[in-house]
Every structure is written in C-alpha cells, then in structure tokens.
Amino acid sequence: MKAILDDWKLIALACITLGLAPFYPEPHIWGKLKWVLGGAHGMQLIDWWDFIMHGAPWFLLIVYLIRKFLIRK
C-alpha cells in the first residue's frame, strides 16, 4: 500500500482516467460531487458506491500531497 501512496504517476493516471471518466458531458465525479453538495436527494446505494469509486483516486492524491508537503520526514 505504501508503494501506491508514493507513486505520484500512478495516482495522477488514476485521477485522469477513473477519477474523471466518463468525460462527456461533464466529468462524472464533478456531477456526483454537485449532487452530494446539493443535498444528495434521490441518491441510492449504487450512486454512493459510484461516488466512492470515482472519488478514490482524488482521495489518494490528497493523501499523497499531505504526506509529501505537510508531513516532513
């Protein structure tokens, strides 16, 4: 797991592909994020799972950036 968190290229690739796909008419995670921030009315379990799966690469990117820049070794 630590090797994945230290590989910024893999995380960036995951953000660009899984994190944004499908790209048209808007990135999928953006639509889900707007839905959640709008109150998540009508979201079902599959929608929450979809939100987690498309959001996971972005979460890993945030963890990487925190570990890289905020937590100095």
Sequence and secondary structure as in RCSB ss.txt:
>XXXX:A:sequence
MKAILDDWKLIALACITLGLAPFYPEPHIWGKLKWVLGGAHGMQLIDWWDFIMHGAPWFLLIVYLIRKFLIRK
>XXXX:A:secstr
 HHHHH HHHHHHHHHTTTT S SSS HHHHHHHHHHTT TT  HHHHHHHHHHHHHHHHHHHHHIIIIIS  
